[in-house]
Amino acid sequence: MAARGLLEGLEQKAHRIGAGAARELAGLDETGAAKRALDILGEAGLLAWCVPRSEGGADASELCPADTVSVRALCTLRRALAYHSGMLDVMGVMQGLGSFALARAGDAALRSQELPRVVRGERICAFALTEPGAGSSLGDVSTRAERTRAGWRLNGAKTFITNAGIAHFYTLLARTSGQAGRSGHEGLSMFFVPEDAAGVTATRFEVLAPHPIGDLLLTEVELPGDHLIGEQGAGLELALACLARFRTSVAAAAVGFARRALDASRLHLKTRRQFGKPLSAFQGLAFDVAEMDTRLRASELLVDEAAAAVDAGREATAEIARAKLYATETASWVCDRAVQHHGGLGVKRGEIVERLFRDVRALRIYEGTSEIQKLILAKELFGE
């Protein structure tokens, strides 16, 4: 009961913050909106739920047994924030995804220097895995880190890195031994890379739904020894631990976007009249809304199941894959139907459903595509 009350209070607070901030953020440019979103989340104390208590974060002991980040808290926040603002959602979760490896295995002095400032929104984080030739398969990572007398030297390129160009640091996967390819999962290590290190170049590009994202080029980047996060060669394990902790929250964000789309459809169909009666009186449209609600509720239950399993420390590979697959695919379908219900208004730039249609599309791709989730789930079902 205590956990339930905590989550309900967190959800109410996130909705209140989101409702108050959405209009302001919508009026800012991409960079301005991203930084302002972090300020708002930091001032409200919501970023604390992205960092373990031992590192200055929130006390999640009522939700999960270990000193870590609660997935149920993350999902609660993302579901509420995404309902109001895609920028609030993405900037909030990136503080956790971009710092989790550091919190889990980073140098103690580096953790104490950086993580309290992450909680306050003063340091912007990024998580750098993807490369031009390495997406779903991390064994193809070719960015290389070589030992030097003073520490490490990094060369390589990353792409589709959220917060590229505004991040203060990157937790970055690089190869310390072996070769990229089918057997390249060994020899990967995680590094803390400051954005102002000589040889780090970020180049922004635009995607369907606006948020800071871009390429990262590393040219002869020199790092001290304590910027290796965890043990050499343990980078893949760290990267997968980050994804396992945060992937379910992608499904929760999908639920938040889709819930807003459903609410917009209900309102429009009740108030818009055609042929002398409200659109909601047409059985085909009413059936649409009924199915949207049912699929969305199923998504919510799958998210809740996966989040509870991870918080309890149980093996939840199948539960996470189901939630990520079903919730993101359902959100795209729900938002598409909402656009259809609005007719011409549905594709007018600036309308709520038009924005939501763009917001949800990337969720079926990042942190494991729908196809990857099917592969994971199939392997679980066949016991492979």
N, C-alpha and C positions, 0 to 999 in steps of 0.2 A: 504493500500500500504506500509506503514511503517513497519508493521508486516511482510509482504511478503519479503521485502528487508532485514530485520533483519535475517529471517530464511534462506534466500539464502546465505547471508554472512556467517552465522554459518555453513551451510552445506559445503560451499567451504573450510572454515578453517578446519573443521573436516576431509574432504577428504585429504587435504594437509598434516595434521598431521599424519593421518593414513597411507598414502602412504609412508611417510618418515620414519615411525617407524616400519612398519610391518616386514621387513627383520631382523632388530636388535632384535626384540622381539622373532621371530621364532628361533633365535640362542641361546636363554637363557633357563635355566631350569625353571620349573613352578614357583617357588618362586621368582627367579630373574626377570622373565618376568612380574609377577604381580606387583612387587614393581617398576620396571622401567616404566611400563605402567602408574602407578599413577604419577610418577615424570614427565613424558612427558605431561600428561593431566593437571596436576597442573601448570606447567610452561607455558602452552599454554592458561591458563585461562578457559579451558572448564569445569572443575569441578565446577566452580561458578554457572553453570546452574542447578546443582543438589541441591542447597541450596537456601532458600529464601533470598531476598535482605536484609531484616532486620537483618539477621544473618551472613552477610558478603558475600552473594551470588550475582548473577547477577541481574540486573534490568530487570524484565520480565513484566513491567507494560504495554508495548505495546501488550503483548500477552494474559495476564490474568488479571482480575480486582483486585484480592486480592494479598496480599504479600505472594506469595507461589511459588512453582516450576511450571513452564510452561510445560505442557505435550507435546505441539507442539515442544518446544525446545528440550525436552528429546528425542522425536521421531526422530527429525532431526539429532541429534547427534548420536543416536544408529544406525540409518539406514546407515549413512556414515561410522562410525567407524567399524561396523560389516562387511561392504564390504571389509575392509582391514585386520582386526584382531579381532578374538574372544576375545582375552585377553584385548585389549583396550576397547571393548564394555562392558564386564562384570565388569571390575574394575571401569570403569566410573560410571555405573549405581548403583553399590553397595554403592558408596559414598552418593548417594541420598537415596536409599532404607534403608540403615543402619542408616541414621541420621535423616530421616524425622520425626519420632515420637518425637525425642528430640527437633527438631526445632519447632514442632507444640505445644508441651505441656510440655517440660522439664523445670527444674529449671533454672532461669535466669542466675545465676552464672555459672552453668554447660554449658549452651548454649554458653555464651561468652568465656568460656575457651576452648571448643572443636570445635565449628563449623567453626570459621575462619581457624583453622588448617586442618579441613576436606577439605575446599575449596582449600587450598594450597597442598593437598595431603600428609600432614605430619602425619595425623591420619587416619588409615584404619578402615573402618566401617563394621559391619556385622549385619544381621537381623535374629534373632533366634526365629522362630515359630515352625518348624517341629520337631516332636519327633518320636521315634520308634513306638509308638502307636497312633500318631496323625499327619495326613497329611492333607487331604482335609477338615476334620472336626476339627476345632479348639476347639470345645466343648470337645474333648478328651484330650486336654492338661492336663498333670498331674504334671509337674514340679511345686513345691509348694514353696510359699514365706510366711513365718510366721513373725509376728511382734516380735520385741525384744525391749528392753529398748533403744538401740542405733539406731534402724532402722529396718532392715529386715534380715532374714536368708533364703537362697535359697538352695533347694535340688532337683535334677532331672537330666534329660538327654535330649539333643537335637541332631538332626542328619540332614545330608544333609545341613549343614550350610556353605554357601559360605564365604570364607575368614577365616574360622576356622584355627587357628594356626598362622595367620599373622595379624589378626585384633587387633587393640588397644582397641576397646570396642564393645560390643554387645548391641543392643536394643532387649530385650528379653521378651517374653510373659510367665507369670507364674500365677499359681492359688493362689489367696489370700483368697478364700472362696469357699464352695461348693465342689462337686465331679465331676470327669471327666465322661462324658457320654452324653446321648441325651439331658439332661437338663443342661449341664455344660457350656453353653455359658456365663452365669453370673458368676461373681466372678473372672474374669481374669483381670490382671493388667500388665502394661508394666514397665520394669526396665532398667536402664542404668547399665551395668555390665562391669567394666574394665577387660581387659584380665589378668592383673597381680594381681587381687584379690585372696587372699588365697582360695584354694579349687576349682579354675577354671582350668580344664584340657581339652586341645584340642588335638584331634588325627586325623591326616589327612588320607584320603583314595583317591584312584584314580577313576575317572569316564571316560566316553567315550571320551569327549573333555576336554583336560587338562585345569584346572583352580583350584585354591586353594579351597578345600572343605573338610569337615570332621565332626566328632562328637564332641560334647561339653558335658562334665560331670561337674555337680555342686555339690560339697560336702561340706555342712555346710559353704556356702559362706555368709560372713557378709557384708552387705551394709548399708551405712548411710541413713537416712530418705529421704534426698533430691535426692536419686537415683531412687525413684519412679517417673515415668514419667506420669504426669497428675494425675487424681483422682484415688483412689483405686476403682477397679471394672470397670474402663473405658478402660481396655486394649484391649478388643475385638474391640471396636469402633475405637481405635487408629490403630490397626493392619489392619482393613478393610480400613481405610482412606489411609494408606500407599499403600495397594494393589490397591485401586481405582486410586491413582495418578500415579502409576508406571506400572500397568499391560498392558496398551496400548503400552508402550514402548517395551515390549517383542515382540509384533507383528511387531513393526518397525524394531527391530533387525532381525527378521525373513526375512523381506523384503530385508534388506541389504545383508544378507547371500545369499538369493535366486537370487538377482540381480547379484552378483558376479558369481554365478554358471551359470546363463543364458549367461552372457558375455563370460565365459570360453567355454561353449558349442558352441556358435556362432563362436568363433575364431577357435576352433578345427574342426568344421564341414566344415568351409570354406577352411582350409589349409590341412586337412588330405585327401588323395586321396585313393580310392579303385576302382578297376575295371576300371581304366583309367579316373576317374572323381572325383571331390570333393564330400565328403559325403553330403554336403548341396544340391547337385543335386538330391538326393534320396527323393522322395516325402514324404515317411513315416517319415523321420527324419526332413524334413522341416515343416511338419504339427506339429510334436512334439514341435518345437521351437515356432511356432505360438501360440500353446495352452499354453506353458510356459509363454510367454509374456502376454497373455490375463489374465490368472489367477493371474499373478504377479501384473498387473495393477489394477485388482479388489481388491487385498490385499492392495495396496497403498491407494486406495480411501477409503476403510473401515477404515484404520488407520487414515487417515486425518479427516474423519468424527468423529471418536471417540475422537481424541485429541482435535479437535476444540470444541466439546461439553463439555468436561471436563474443558477446559480453560475458557469457557463462564459461567461456574458454573451451567450448566444444568444437570438434572438427565440423566445419560448416561449408565445405567446398560446394556441395550440391545446392545448399540453401542460398548461398550468395549468387551462384550462377543463375538459378531460377529467378531470383528477385531482379537481378540486373537485366536479364533477358526480357522477362515479361513486362516489367514496369516501364522500361524505356521504349519497347515496341508499342505497348498500349498507349503511352503518352503521345507518341507520334500519331497514332490512329485517332485518339480523342481530339487532339489539336487540329488534325485535318478535318474531322467532322465539324468542329466548331467553326472553322473557316467556311466550310460549305453552308452551314446554317446562316451565316451572316451575308451570304451572297457577295455582291460587289464590295461591300464594306470589309469583307474578310481578307481581301488582298490589298486594301488601302494602307499605305505606309503609315505607321503610327497607331493603328487600331490595336487593341489588346490582343485579339486572336492572331493577328498577323505577326506580332512580336513573339507570341508564344510558339507559333508554328516554327519560327526560326530558332528560338531558344532550345527546343527539345531535340532538334535534329542531330546535333553532335553527340548527344548522350548515348546513342546507339553505336558510337564509334570509340570514344575515349575510355580509358581504363578497361579495355577489353571489349572488342566488337561483339555484336550479337552472335556472329558466327563462332567466335572463340568461346563464348558462353555455352553454345550448343556442343562444341567439342568437349569442353570440360564436363558438362553434364552427362554426355554420352559415355565418356570414360568412367565416370562414377557409376552409372547404371550398369555398365558391362563389367565392372570390377577390374578395370585395367589400370 
